[in-house]
Amino acid sequence: MAALTSDRKRQELFSGLSRKVAYTPAGVATYFAGGMLMLGADDGTVKPASGSASANTKACVVGIANDHAVVNATTPYAFQKIEVLEGIFGMAAGTGINALSGAMAGQLVYASDDQTVNATSGPAVATAGSWPIAGRLVDYDTVTSTAFVLMGASHFRSGSAG
């Protein structure tokens, strides 16, 4: 798939288990509701997940945007907050060598954009960096090609991701 251009309907497993966390945005961007957000740098800021710029080797998805937000330069970023949901969310699944299956439950999956998770950590042709970890695959719906992924920064502390 491609990066979001509008808000995404949230699909959530075990909705009572999700947790809200506020992060400072990494910069000017549109944060679409339901889109995956990743750590932007070592300073704890977030930005829409992207597979094109993973220069931060600690990059991981911290959750999904709870609401639509447009961050602009009129207010300093430090004074703006993006509400992020941690939990198990349904995302679009990659295809081809990045295809997922239910048998892969428990394995790490990787974000190529703010709505797509993949089985591999990067495209077939190596580019600058690899895709950020999106989380662990919990379930895969073969009818809708929806991957349910456990995501959140708390799942990646102290080496618990690998």
Residue frames as a rotation matrix with the C-alpha (Angstrom) as fourth column:
MET 1
0.582 0.813 0.000 0.00
0.813 -0.582 0.000 0.00
0.000 0.000 -1.000 0.00
ALA 2
-0.223 -0.605 0.764 0.97
0.476 -0.752 -0.457 3.62
0.851 0.262 0.455 0.12
ALA 3
-0.923 -0.174 -0.342 1.17
0.384 -0.431 -0.816 6.16
-0.005 -0.885 0.465 2.92
LEU 4
-0.086 0.966 -0.245 -2.12
0.922 -0.016 -0.386 7.49
-0.377 -0.259 -0.889 4.23
THR 5
-0.828 -0.058 0.558 -3.77
0.323 -0.863 0.389 10.52
0.459 0.503 0.733 2.65
SER 6
-0.006 0.831 0.557 -6.76
-0.587 -0.454 0.671 10.53
0.810 -0.323 0.490 5.02
ASP 7
-0.249 -0.027 0.968 -7.75
-0.942 0.238 -0.235 9.15
-0.224 -0.971 -0.085 8.41
ARG 8
-0.607 -0.036 -0.794 -7.90
-0.323 0.924 0.205 5.34
0.726 0.381 -0.573 8.70
LYS 9
0.535 0.826 0.177 -10.70
-0.592 0.216 0.776 3.44
0.603 -0.520 0.605 10.43
ARG 10
-0.419 -0.708 0.568 -9.28
-0.899 0.239 -0.366 1.97
0.124 -0.664 -0.737 13.62
GLN 11
0.560 0.439 -0.702 -9.50
-0.274 0.898 0.343 -1.82
0.781 0.000 0.624 13.99
GLU 12
-0.311 -0.659 0.685 -8.57
-0.860 -0.111 -0.498 -2.91
0.404 -0.744 -0.532 17.46
LEU 13
0.092 0.258 -0.962 -8.42
0.221 0.937 0.272 -6.25
0.971 -0.237 0.029 19.27
PHE 14
0.071 -0.029 -0.997 -9.10
0.973 0.222 0.062 -6.23
0.219 -0.975 0.044 23.01
SER 15
0.123 0.007 0.992 -9.90
0.308 -0.951 -0.031 -2.51
0.943 0.309 -0.119 23.03
GLY 16
0.957 0.276 0.087 -9.93
-0.001 -0.296 0.955 -2.42
0.290 -0.914 -0.283 26.83
LEU 17
0.560 -0.810 -0.176 -6.18
0.735 0.387 0.557 -3.08
-0.382 -0.441 0.812 26.82
SER 18
0.226 -0.508 0.831 -5.11
0.700 -0.509 -0.501 -0.07
0.677 0.695 0.241 24.77
ARG 19
0.213 -0.301 -0.929 -3.18
0.825 -0.453 0.336 2.73
-0.523 -0.839 0.152 26.43
LYS 20
0.846 0.092 0.526 -2.89
0.383 -0.790 -0.478 6.43
0.372 0.606 -0.703 25.51
VAL 21
0.097 -0.873 -0.478 0.49
0.826 -0.197 0.528 8.13
-0.555 -0.447 0.702 25.55
ALA 22
0.967 0.200 -0.160 1.31
0.099 -0.868 -0.487 11.72
-0.237 0.455 -0.859 24.55
TYR 23
0.054 -0.966 0.254 4.40
0.906 0.155 0.394 12.42
-0.420 0.209 0.883 22.45
THR 24
0.166 -0.144 -0.975 5.95
-0.230 -0.968 0.104 15.57
-0.959 0.208 -0.194 21.04
PRO 25
0.939 0.191 0.287 5.84
0.223 0.300 -0.927 15.67
-0.263 0.935 0.239 17.22
ALA 26
0.079 -0.979 0.187 9.17
0.804 0.174 0.569 15.47
-0.589 0.105 0.801 15.37
GLY 27
-0.873 -0.397 -0.283 8.27
0.161 -0.783 0.601 18.28
-0.461 0.479 0.747 13.00
VAL 28
-0.301 0.763 -0.572 5.79
-0.812 -0.520 -0.266 19.72
-0.500 0.385 0.776 10.54
ALA 29
-0.981 0.052 -0.185 3.53
-0.060 0.833 0.550 16.89
0.183 0.551 -0.814 9.34
THR 30
-0.009 0.996 0.084 -0.01
-0.919 -0.041 0.393 15.63
0.395 -0.074 0.916 9.10
TYR 31
-0.937 -0.211 0.279 -0.76
-0.328 0.809 -0.487 12.84
-0.123 -0.548 -0.827 11.54
PHE 32
-0.292 0.869 -0.400 -3.68
-0.636 0.136 0.760 10.80
0.715 0.476 0.512 10.26
ALA 33
0.063 0.423 0.904 -5.92
-0.938 0.336 -0.091 9.07
-0.342 -0.842 0.418 12.81
GLY 34
0.867 0.282 0.410 -5.20
-0.215 0.955 -0.204 5.33
-0.450 0.089 0.889 12.75
GLY 35
0.708 -0.675 -0.205 -1.79
-0.212 0.074 -0.975 5.80
0.673 0.734 -0.091 11.11
MET 36
0.637 -0.559 -0.531 1.30
0.764 0.548 0.340 4.23
0.101 -0.622 0.776 12.67
LEU 37
0.826 -0.435 0.360 3.75
-0.438 -0.896 -0.076 6.58
0.355 -0.095 -0.930 14.35
MET 38
0.536 -0.737 -0.413 7.43
0.704 0.660 -0.264 5.87
0.467 -0.149 0.872 14.91
LEU 39
0.497 -0.497 -0.712 10.11
0.487 -0.519 0.703 7.42
-0.718 -0.696 -0.015 17.06
GLY 40
0.988 -0.037 0.148 11.59
0.102 -0.562 -0.821 10.27
0.113 0.826 -0.552 15.08
ALA 41
0.165 -0.967 0.196 14.98
-0.329 -0.242 -0.913 10.54
0.930 0.086 -0.358 16.75
ASP 42
-0.381 -0.404 -0.832 16.77
0.607 0.570 -0.554 9.80
0.698 -0.715 0.028 19.99
ASP 43
-0.937 0.020 0.349 14.86
-0.226 -0.796 -0.561 12.68
0.267 -0.605 0.751 21.61
GLY 44
-0.763 0.645 0.042 11.56
0.411 0.535 -0.738 10.75
-0.498 -0.546 -0.674 21.96
THR 45
-0.351 0.658 -0.666 9.61
-0.697 -0.659 -0.284 12.66
-0.625 0.365 0.690 19.33
VAL 46
-0.198 0.358 0.913 7.27
0.429 0.869 -0.247 10.88
-0.881 0.342 -0.326 16.89
LYS 47
-0.486 0.112 -0.867 6.52
-0.760 -0.545 0.355 11.11
-0.433 0.831 0.349 13.18
PRO 48
0.667 0.732 -0.136 4.39
-0.693 0.544 -0.473 9.13
-0.272 0.410 0.871 10.73
ALA 49
0.209 -0.584 0.785 5.96
0.025 0.805 0.592 5.70
-0.978 -0.104 0.183 10.14
SER 50
0.749 -0.088 -0.657 8.00
-0.656 -0.245 -0.714 5.48
-0.098 0.965 -0.241 6.97
GLY 51
0.744 -0.503 0.440 10.25
0.436 0.864 0.251 2.88
-0.507 0.005 0.862 5.44
SER 52
0.742 -0.425 0.519 12.20
0.427 -0.298 -0.854 5.46
0.517 0.855 -0.040 3.46
ALA 53
0.076 -0.728 0.682 14.16
-0.380 -0.653 -0.655 7.08
0.922 -0.209 -0.326 6.27
SER 54
0.946 0.227 -0.232 15.13
0.094 0.493 0.865 4.78
0.311 -0.840 0.445 9.08
ALA 55
0.121 -0.971 0.206 18.49
-0.138 -0.222 -0.965 6.35
0.983 0.089 -0.161 9.82
ASN 56
-0.040 -0.048 0.998 17.64
-0.990 -0.136 -0.046 6.08
0.138 -0.989 -0.043 13.50
THR 57
-0.596 -0.287 -0.750 18.72
-0.336 0.937 -0.092 2.52
0.729 0.197 -0.655 14.29
LYS 58
-0.954 0.299 -0.021 16.41
0.129 0.345 -0.930 2.50
-0.271 -0.890 -0.368 17.32
ALA 59
-0.618 0.754 -0.225 13.36
-0.771 -0.524 0.362 3.28
0.155 0.397 0.905 15.18
CYS 60
-0.869 0.490 -0.069 10.23
0.494 0.867 -0.070 1.45
0.026 -0.095 -0.995 16.16
VAL 61
-0.288 0.870 0.399 6.53
0.015 -0.413 0.911 2.09
0.957 0.268 0.106 15.86
VAL 62
-0.990 -0.082 0.115 5.10
-0.104 -0.131 -0.986 3.36
0.096 -0.988 0.122 19.16
GLY 63
-0.419 0.905 0.077 1.44
0.461 0.285 -0.840 3.00
-0.782 -0.317 -0.537 18.23
ILE 64
-0.329 0.399 0.856 -1.21
0.882 -0.194 0.430 4.68
0.337 0.896 -0.288 16.12
ALA 65
-0.959 0.057 0.279 -2.41
-0.102 -0.983 -0.152 8.27
0.266 -0.174 0.948 16.08
ASN 66
-0.606 0.776 -0.176 -5.61
0.617 0.319 -0.719 8.57
-0.502 -0.544 -0.673 18.10
ASP 67
0.512 0.776 -0.369 -6.84
0.382 -0.590 -0.711 11.67
-0.769 0.223 -0.599 16.27
HIS 68
0.425 -0.308 0.851 -6.16
0.826 -0.253 -0.504 13.62
0.371 0.917 0.147 13.10
ALA 69
0.584 -0.289 -0.758 -3.60
0.361 -0.744 0.562 16.34
-0.727 -0.602 -0.330 13.75
VAL 70
0.629 -0.465 0.623 -1.78
0.539 -0.316 -0.781 18.86
0.560 0.827 0.051 11.63
VAL 71
0.421 -0.596 -0.683 1.47
0.657 -0.319 0.683 20.08
-0.626 -0.736 0.258 13.13
ASN 72
0.692 -0.177 0.700 2.65
0.507 -0.571 -0.645 23.36
0.514 0.801 -0.306 11.72
ALA 73
-0.287 -0.956 -0.061 5.44
0.791 -0.200 -0.578 25.78
0.540 -0.214 0.814 12.43
THR 74
0.089 0.353 0.931 3.28
-0.111 -0.926 0.361 28.47
0.990 -0.136 -0.043 14.07
THR 75
0.813 0.121 0.570 3.51
-0.575 0.014 0.818 26.81
0.091 -0.993 0.081 17.49
PRO 76
-0.266 -0.964 -0.003 6.85
-0.947 0.262 -0.185 25.40
0.179 -0.046 -0.983 18.69
TYR 77
-0.028 0.234 -0.972 6.81
-0.303 0.924 0.232 21.60
0.953 0.301 0.045 18.46
ALA 78
-0.855 -0.404 -0.325 7.72
0.165 0.383 -0.909 21.25
0.492 -0.831 -0.261 22.13
PHE 79
-0.778 0.613 0.142 4.33
-0.488 -0.445 -0.751 22.75
-0.397 -0.654 0.644 23.05
GLN 80
0.091 0.802 -0.590 2.33
-0.959 0.230 0.165 20.41
0.268 0.551 0.790 20.81
LYS 81
-0.563 -0.217 0.797 1.37
-0.520 0.843 -0.138 16.83
-0.642 -0.492 -0.587 21.66
ILE 82
-0.270 0.447 -0.853 0.24
-0.752 0.455 0.476 13.89
0.601 0.770 0.213 19.57
GLU 83
0.091 0.375 0.923 -1.94
-0.853 0.507 -0.122 11.35
-0.513 -0.776 0.366 21.36
VAL 84
-0.433 -0.368 -0.823 -0.75
-0.731 0.678 0.082 7.83
0.528 0.637 -0.562 20.54
LEU 85
0.622 0.641 0.450 -2.57
-0.776 0.580 0.246 4.58
-0.103 -0.502 0.859 21.27
GLU 86
-0.679 -0.728 -0.095 -0.58
-0.728 0.684 -0.038 1.47
0.093 0.043 -0.995 22.19
GLY 87
0.094 0.721 0.686 -2.33
-0.617 0.584 -0.528 -1.87
-0.781 -0.373 0.500 21.78
ILE 88
-0.609 -0.189 0.771 -3.27
0.380 0.783 0.492 -4.43
-0.696 0.592 -0.405 19.13
PHE 89
0.091 0.592 -0.801 -4.37
-0.460 -0.688 -0.561 -2.79
-0.883 0.420 0.210 15.90
GLY 90
0.402 0.153 0.903 -5.29
0.634 0.664 -0.395 -4.00
-0.660 0.731 0.170 12.42
MET 91
-0.009 -0.490 -0.872 -3.05
-0.499 -0.753 0.429 -2.75
-0.867 0.439 -0.238 9.64
ALA 92
0.829 0.206 -0.520 -2.73
-0.560 0.280 -0.780 -3.46
-0.016 0.938 0.347 5.92
ALA 93
0.478 -0.653 0.588 -0.39
0.095 0.704 0.704 -6.33
-0.873 -0.281 0.398 5.09
GLY 94
-0.207 -0.681 -0.703 2.48
-0.776 -0.323 0.541 -6.31
-0.595 0.658 -0.462 2.62
THR 95
0.878 0.479 0.007 2.45
-0.349 0.650 -0.675 -8.51
-0.328 0.590 0.738 -0.47
GLY 96
0.590 -0.670 -0.451 4.98
-0.365 0.277 -0.889 -10.66
0.721 0.689 -0.081 -2.35
ILE 97
-0.215 -0.766 -0.606 8.09
0.354 0.517 -0.779 -11.36
0.910 -0.382 0.160 -0.28
ASN 98
-0.884 -0.093 0.457 6.54
-0.325 -0.581 -0.746 -9.21
0.335 -0.808 0.484 2.46
ALA 99
0.038 0.973 -0.226 3.31
-0.421 0.220 0.880 -11.23
0.906 0.062 0.418 2.68
LEU 100
-0.626 -0.141 0.767 2.14
-0.780 0.135 -0.611 -12.35
-0.017 -0.981 -0.195 6.10
SER 101
-0.166 0.625 -0.763 0.30
-0.125 0.754 0.645 -15.46
0.978 0.202 -0.047 7.29
GLY 102
0.710 0.534 0.460 -1.36
-0.533 -0.019 0.846 -16.60
0.460 -0.846 0.271 10.48
ALA 103
0.759 -0.479 -0.441 1.51
0.555 0.830 0.052 -19.06
0.341 -0.285 0.896 10.99
MET 104
-0.209 -0.881 0.425 3.78
0.463 -0.472 -0.751 -16.04
0.862 0.039 0.506 11.57
ALA 105
0.756 0.548 0.358 1.97
-0.061 -0.486 0.872 -15.03
0.652 -0.681 -0.334 14.78
GLY 106
0.840 -0.453 -0.299 4.48
0.386 0.111 0.916 -13.96
-0.381 -0.885 0.268 17.41
GLN 107
-0.052 -0.901 0.431 7.05
0.996 -0.016 0.088 -12.75
-0.072 0.433 0.898 14.87
LEU 108
-0.304 -0.151 -0.941 8.20
0.199 -0.976 0.092 -9.17
-0.932 -0.159 0.327 14.45
VAL 109
0.349 0.373 0.859 6.69
0.934 -0.069 -0.350 -7.23
-0.071 0.925 -0.373 11.55
TYR 110
-0.586 -0.726 -0.360 8.01
0.616 -0.688 0.384 -4.05
-0.526 0.003 0.850 9.95
ALA 111
0.459 0.786 -0.414 6.41
0.380 -0.595 -0.708 -0.80
-0.803 0.168 -0.572 8.74
SER 112
-0.396 -0.549 0.736 6.99
0.909 -0.119 0.400 0.33
-0.132 0.827 0.547 5.17
ASP 113
-0.599 0.262 0.757 4.62
0.032 -0.936 0.350 3.30
0.800 0.234 0.553 5.63
ASP 114
-0.816 0.213 0.537 2.07
-0.575 -0.394 -0.718 4.51
0.059 -0.894 0.444 8.16
GLN 115
0.202 0.946 0.255 -0.51
-0.940 0.261 -0.222 1.81
-0.276 -0.195 0.941 7.36
THR 116
0.722 0.044 -0.690 1.37
-0.441 0.798 -0.411 -1.24
0.532 0.602 0.596 6.01
VAL 117
0.285 -0.632 0.721 3.23
-0.761 0.308 0.571 -3.97
-0.583 -0.711 -0.393 7.90
ASN 118
0.497 -0.268 -0.826 5.54
-0.703 0.433 -0.564 -6.52
0.509 0.861 0.027 6.32
ALA 119
0.987 -0.123 -0.102 7.24
0.155 0.893 0.423 -9.84
0.039 -0.433 0.900 7.03
THR 120
0.225 -0.971 0.077 10.72
0.928 0.190 -0.321 -8.57
0.297 0.143 0.944 6.16
SER 121
0.271 -0.203 -0.941 12.77
0.659 -0.674 0.335 -5.65
-0.702 -0.710 -0.049 7.45
GLY 122
-0.231 -0.337 -0.912 13.23
-0.350 -0.846 0.402 -3.99
-0.908 0.412 0.078 4.07
PRO 123
0.688 0.502 -0.524 12.60
-0.628 0.051 -0.777 -4.05
-0.363 0.863 0.350 0.35
ALA 124
0.856 -0.335 0.393 14.22
0.435 0.878 -0.200 -6.66
-0.278 0.342 0.897 -1.90
VAL 125
0.245 -0.780 0.576 16.62
0.593 -0.350 -0.726 -4.03
0.767 0.519 0.376 -3.22
ALA 126
-0.007 -0.309 -0.951 18.60
0.983 -0.176 0.050 -2.54
-0.182 -0.935 0.305 -0.35
THR 127
0.414 0.118 0.903 18.05
0.323 -0.946 -0.025 1.15
0.851 0.302 -0.430 0.26
ALA 128
-0.514 -0.631 0.581 19.25
-0.285 -0.513 -0.809 3.49
0.809 -0.582 0.084 2.98
GLY 129
-0.679 0.193 0.709 18.39
-0.720 0.018 -0.694 1.75
-0.147 -0.981 0.126 6.22
SER 130
-0.835 0.473 -0.282 15.77
0.355 0.854 0.380 -0.83
0.421 0.218 -0.881 6.98
TRP 131
-0.035 0.929 0.368 12.12
-0.078 -0.369 0.926 -0.51
0.996 0.003 0.085 7.89
PRO 132
-0.574 -0.149 0.806 11.27
-0.766 -0.252 -0.592 0.22
0.291 -0.956 0.030 11.52
ILE 133
-0.902 0.298 -0.311 9.86
0.382 0.889 -0.255 -2.53
0.201 -0.348 -0.916 13.72
ALA 134
-0.345 0.868 0.357 6.06
-0.418 -0.483 0.770 -2.17
0.840 0.117 0.529 13.81
GLY 135
0.001 0.344 0.939 5.49
-0.986 0.156 -0.057 -4.75
-0.166 -0.926 0.339 16.55
ARG 136
-0.891 -0.233 0.390 4.56
-0.227 0.972 0.063 -8.41
-0.394 -0.033 -0.919 16.92
LEU 137
-0.503 0.725 -0.470 2.01
-0.564 0.137 0.814 -10.11
0.655 0.675 0.340 14.72
VAL 138
-0.612 0.400 0.682 -0.87
-0.601 0.325 -0.731 -11.35
-0.514 -0.857 0.041 16.89
ASP 139
0.004 0.676 0.737 -3.28
0.377 0.681 -0.627 -12.52
-0.926 0.281 -0.252 14.19
TYR 140
-0.867 -0.232 -0.441 -3.76
-0.318 -0.424 0.848 -12.33
-0.383 0.876 0.294 10.44
ASP 141
0.144 0.973 0.179 -7.15
-0.104 0.194 -0.975 -12.21
-0.984 0.122 0.130 8.71
THR 142
-0.709 -0.499 0.498 -6.73
0.360 0.350 0.865 -13.88
-0.606 0.792 -0.069 5.30
VAL 143
0.136 0.851 0.507 -10.12
0.968 -0.005 -0.250 -12.64
-0.210 0.525 -0.825 4.05
THR 144
0.955 0.292 -0.059 -9.37
0.283 -0.951 -0.126 -8.94
-0.093 0.104 -0.990 4.54
SER 145
0.235 -0.959 0.159 -5.53
0.674 0.043 -0.738 -9.15
0.701 0.281 0.656 4.50
THR 146
0.607 0.021 0.794 -5.52
-0.458 -0.808 0.372 -7.40
0.650 -0.589 -0.481 7.87
ALA 147
-0.174 -0.743 -0.646 -2.55
0.461 0.518 -0.721 -7.93
0.870 -0.423 0.252 10.17
PHE 148
0.877 0.424 0.227 -3.29
-0.029 -0.425 0.905 -7.43
0.480 -0.800 -0.360 13.87
VAL 149
-0.006 -0.999 -0.046 -0.12
0.406 0.040 -0.913 -6.12
0.914 -0.024 0.405 15.47
LEU 150
0.715 0.063 -0.696 0.83
0.693 -0.192 0.695 -5.55
-0.090 -0.979 -0.181 19.10
MET 151
-0.019 -0.729 0.684 2.55
0.615 -0.548 -0.567 -2.17
0.788 0.410 0.459 19.10
GLY 152
0.945 0.229 0.235 3.81
-0.011 -0.693 0.721 0.29
0.328 -0.683 -0.652 21.64
ALA 153
0.203 -0.945 0.258 7.14
-0.582 -0.328 -0.744 1.56
0.787 0.001 -0.617 22.93
SER 154
0.217 -0.106 0.970 6.74
-0.950 0.206 0.235 -0.34
-0.225 -0.973 -0.056 26.19
HIS 155
0.930 0.170 0.326 7.00
-0.102 0.971 -0.214 -3.61
-0.353 0.166 0.921 24.24
PHE 156
0.728 -0.677 0.105 10.48
0.284 0.159 -0.945 -2.70
0.624 0.718 0.308 22.94
ARG 157
0.504 -0.558 0.659 12.32
-0.800 -0.589 0.113 -1.74
0.325 -0.584 -0.744 26.12
SER 158
0.092 -0.597 0.797 15.16
-0.820 0.409 0.401 -3.77
-0.565 -0.690 -0.452 27.59
GLY 159
-0.780 -0.525 -0.340 15.57
-0.619 0.563 0.548 -5.95
-0.097 0.638 -0.764 24.51
SER 160
-0.350 0.704 0.618 12.05
-0.121 0.620 -0.775 -7.39
-0.929 -0.346 -0.132 24.73
ALA 161
0.406 0.527 -0.747 11.50
-0.783 -0.221 -0.582 -6.90
-0.472 0.821 0.322 20.97
GLY 162
0.117 -0.449 -0.886 13.91
-0.840 0.431 -0.329 -9.51
0.530 0.783 -0.327 19.84
